[in-house]
Amino acid sequence: MAVKTITIDMEAYDLLSRNKRAGQSFSQVIKKHFGPQPTAGRFLERLRSIRLSESTLAALEQQVEARRSEPARAAKR
């Protein structure tokens, strides 16, 4: 795998270090934070790739559509 060396200031390094877990590389931290964010569409694509039944996929798509029409709200306390 090709690599690229970058220079960051100490504040940026400290931020990366605080988000890094044992066994995790800085590249993994950066990819997790700045990489593609999970979406309902990506979730459905992944579900299709594991070959769920058409009826299961249809039910999931129906749920996604229902959630699009009603924005998420904070839980009432």
DAPE-V151692 format. One record per pair of residues at least 6 apart in sequence whose C-alpha atoms are under 6 Angstrom apart, sorted by the first residue. I is the first residue (numbers start at 1). J is the second residue. D is the distance in Angstrom with one decimal. If there is no record, write none. Layout:
i = {I;I}
j = {J;J}
d = {D;D}
This chain:
none
